[in-house]
Structures are given as structure tokens and as C-alpha cells.
Amino acid sequence: MKRRAFLKYVGAGAVVIGGSSIFSSWLAMGQDDALRSTYIPEQVAGFTVEETDILYLASLAPSGHNTQPWTVRVKEPGRWIIGSEQSRWLPAVDPTNRELLLSIGTFLENLTFAAGMYGYYTEIKVIARDSHNANLVEVNFIPGVLQDNLRSKIITRRTMRSTQLRNELKQADVDYLLLNKKDQIVYYPLVSEQGRYLAEGTLAANKVQALRESAQLELANWIRWSNAAAKKYRNGLTPESMELSGFARWYTKNFFNQQTVLEKSFREETIKKIEAQANNCGGWLVVTSPSQSITDIIHAGRALERVWLKAKDKNIAFHPMTQMLEESPWKDTLRQDLGLKEQIQFIIRVGYVEAYLPPVSLRMPMGSIVK
Ligand SMILES: Cc1cc2nc3c(=O)[nH]c(=O)nc-3n(C[C@H](O)[C@H](O)[C@H](O)COP(=O)(O)O)c2cc1C
């Protein structure tokens, strides 16, 4: 198959032909190699079993391009410094580290729930003056009472891009998700004026970004096409997390590389996929914050994660699509266009799915998070 024709086929996300012997190996291979389910959290030197578990559950948080930008340093027992590492920043799409702070927020929310399971509450103090500081937040673990066990929610949360249905979300389900968060998170059905605007804007912003060389190069650097690369880095995006399946997944694992991502046909097929996604969902969640302060952005990340952890209960998939917040003119006009007073931090495509699939994105060994 010619590469161009193949890219079309991958873009369609199709699963083809089973049964013939030439394909039986790809059906069997690689399924587990890059799956999170095979990970056994390693014990971290100097950490108790409890602390290791808290760190592991925190690390299952979502992050842009799955860079897992967080670092942890134990200042003294029960006092951790959470920071970030420059090699895991995304300067092309996130030059101000705003999205990085959102990811730190999702990490802190998981960490807080995990600590609660062991009877600690967390006192979180922002220590950074600038989002590019290596040290961002100090966390104190304070003995308290045992909180709800959210382990299974943390472990099963994932991003789901391809299988969202077009049905509008039921009001009761929106209320369940946004409980106590309605001042910070707004839901727009796809069929609403704002919902259509977000679908069209997301597609247009993706078109701009696909042609922005630095952004595409950065994306290329964070895709782990082969199983060997996935095993080596344990971060970034993989054919599994990009929801390729069957022969398409096998082919990309074996024949795609950084250069493929820069080819015109790859960019075109990506846009076709985005167009299909943006028009197939229930609607959009927009996460806001009162200001662009480090504290408020981290809070926005925490709010999103809190809501996301409930989504599986209702079979609702979450798919952050951040390009309107990264590209001009939308990043400057979006707030006004939606008629919102607050700052917009996140745009999430949401929709029902028939099956909430097991998570597949990679996670780094905890030893490489700990400084
Ligand atoms: C700040 C942030 C921005 C993100 N932006 C996008 C995006 O624009 N497109 C996308 O497909 N996924 C986006 N994601 C989802 C990540 O790719 C995903 O969380 C990561 O690959 C880990 O996968 P998981 O959520 O299944 O654990 C974003 C996530 C975060 C936290």
C-alpha cells in the first residue's frame, strides 16, 4: 500500500481484515507491550509503600502530550516539593507553561485524593513566582481522617477521542459531573450556538497548528511509534493512546517515525480526523478561572480532574482539545466570543461512549519523577 493511501486509511481509524495468516501476527503482537496494565509500580528508594502508592496514583493524571511534566522532591518527611522539568515542557504550543500548570493541577488533585485514602489531607502552597520556576508547589501531608477510596476512579480515568456518540448529555448527568463546579465549568451542547462555535473554532485552530512547523515538530518528538521507544521513555503519545487499532496500529508501530508526522499527508489526515471528532460529541466543557495567576490555573486543573474522575460513572468520555487556546486569533477572542468574564483554561470535548475502554497511556517509572 502506498504511504499516502495508507495514511488515509489510518486517518479513517478503520480496522481491517482479520484471519489471513499474514495478518495474524499483528493481531497478536504488541497488545500489551505499551499498555499501562502491565506496569507494576516500582518501590522508590526512601519512600514508604504508602508514599509510593500516593505518588503512583498522582502520576496517573492527564498531561498535555502526556509529557508528565511533574517532579517530586522530599524536603522532609511529609513535605514534598512539586516542580517541573524543562525537558518535559512544550514551548511550541505552551510557551507560558499555562498548560503545564493545568497538568500540575490534575496531578495535585489525584495526589490529594490518594493521600486522603491513607488518612492525610494535603496543604498545598504555591511557592513559584513564575510558571517556569523549577519548584512550583509545596505539599504538606497532615494526618486526618480516612477519606473515600477513589483508587479505581483514578486508575481507570483516561482520554477517549474516537468513540464519542453525538447524543446530547442528559441534564442530570451534567449536574452530576459539575456538582459544586458550575461557577467554574460551563457545558455547551454541540447543538447550541456556542457548541457549534467551539466545533468550528477547534477545527480551524487545528488547521493553523498543523501548518505551524514548531508545533508539529514538537508533536513529532512526543510520539512513541515503536514499542521500543514506548518502553524506553514511558511518556508521550503512542499508537494505542491515539486509538489506532488492528493493522493500522501495527503498521504505524513498524513504519512511522518523526518524519512521517511532518509529511503533508499526515497533517491532512489529522485534520480530517479532528473534523470528524469535533462534530461527533455531546458537547463541550469549558473550564474557567478568575485570573491567570499560578494558583488559579492550578485550581482549574484540579477542578477538571475532579470532574473527569466522575465521568466513567456516566459513560462519558473526555477529550481535551486545546488548540483554540494555543493559536491566534482564538486565544485572544475566545473569551469574548463565548461571552465569559472569566479566563478560559481548558476546552474539553465530551460525549457518551458505549464502552469506557481501559486506559493505555504510558507512565514513567516513579524513580524518574523523584529528584
Ligand atoms: C493540559 C492538557 C492539554 C491537553 N491537550 C490535548 C489536546 O489538545 N488534544 C488531545 O487529544 N489530548 C489532549 N490532552 C490529553 C492528553 O493527551 C492525555 O491526558 C495524555 O495523553 C494521557 O492520557 P490519559 O488522559 O488517557 O491518561 C491534554 C491534557 C492536558 C492535561
The ligand as an SDF file (V2000), in Angstrom:
LIG
                    3D

 31 33  0  0  0  0  0  0  0  0999 V2000
   -3.2710   20.4780   29.7190 C   0  0  0  0  0  0  0  0  0  0  0  0
   -3.6930   19.3390   28.8140 C   0  0  0  0  0  0  0  0  0  0  0  0
   -3.8700   19.5710   27.4460 C   0  0  0  0  0  0  0  0  0  0  0  0
   -4.2680   18.5280   26.6060 C   0  0  0  0  0  0  0  0  0  0  0  0
   -4.4880   18.7920   25.2720 N   0  0  0  0  0  0  0  0  0  0  0  0
   -4.9070   17.8000   24.4540 C   0  0  0  0  0  0  0  0  0  0  0  0
   -5.2140   18.0650   23.0850 C   0  0  0  0  0  0  0  0  0  0  0  0
   -5.1530   19.2190   22.6200 O   0  0  0  0  0  0  0  0  0  0  0  0
   -5.5950   17.0360   22.2950 N   0  0  0  0  0  0  0  0  0  0  0  0
   -5.6910   15.7540   22.7790 C   0  0  0  0  0  0  0  0  0  0  0  0
   -6.0270   14.8500   22.0150 O   0  0  0  0  0  0  0  0  0  0  0  0
   -5.4430   15.4700   24.0780 N   0  0  0  0  0  0  0  0  0  0  0  0
   -5.0550   16.4600   24.9290 C   0  0  0  0  0  0  0  0  0  0  0  0
   -4.8140   16.2000   26.2590 N   0  0  0  0  0  0  0  0  0  0  0  0
   -4.9610   14.8240   26.7630 C   0  0  0  0  0  0  0  0  0  0  0  0
   -3.5750   14.1640   26.9090 C   0  0  0  0  0  0  0  0  0  0  0  0
   -3.0390   13.8590   25.6440 O   0  0  0  0  0  0  0  0  0  0  0  0
   -3.7080   12.9120   27.7750 C   0  0  0  0  0  0  0  0  0  0  0  0
   -4.1080   13.3000   29.0630 O   0  0  0  0  0  0  0  0  0  0  0  0
   -2.4170   12.1400   27.8760 C   0  0  0  0  0  0  0  0  0  0  0  0
   -2.0520   11.6120   26.6250 O   0  0  0  0  0  0  0  0  0  0  0  0
   -2.5020   11.0000   28.8860 C   0  0  0  0  0  0  0  0  0  0  0  0
   -3.5480   10.1290   28.5350 O   0  0  0  0  0  0  0  0  0  0  0  0
   -4.7280    9.7810   29.5450 P   0  0  0  0  0  0  0  0  0  0  0  0
   -5.5080   11.0320   29.7830 O   0  0  0  0  0  0  0  0  0  0  0  0
   -5.5190    8.7250   28.8340 O   0  0  0  0  0  0  0  0  0  0  0  0
   -4.0960    9.2850   30.8290 O   0  0  0  0  0  0  0  0  0  0  0  0
   -4.4640   17.2310   27.1300 C   0  0  0  0  0  0  0  0  0  0  0  0
   -4.3140   17.0180   28.5120 C   0  0  0  0  0  0  0  0  0  0  0  0
   -3.9520   18.0570   29.3490 C   0  0  0  0  0  0  0  0  0  0  0  0
   -3.8340   17.8120   30.8350 C   0  0  0  0  0  0  0  0  0  0  0  0
  1  2  1  0
  2  3  1  0
  2 30  2  0
  3  4  2  0
  4  5  1  0
  4 28  1  0
  5  6  2  0
  6  7  1  0
  6 13  1  0
  7  8  2  0
  7  9  1  0
  9 10  1  0
 10 11  2  0
 10 12  1  0
 12 13  2  0
 13 14  1  0
 14 15  1  0
 14 28  1  0
 15 16  1  0
 16 17  1  0
 16 18  1  0
 18 19  1  0
 18 20  1  0
 20 21  1  0
 20 22  1  0
 22 23  1  0
 23 24  1  0
 24 25  2  0
 24 26  1  0
 24 27  1  0
 28 29  2  0
 29 30  1  0
 30 31  1  0
M  END
$$$$
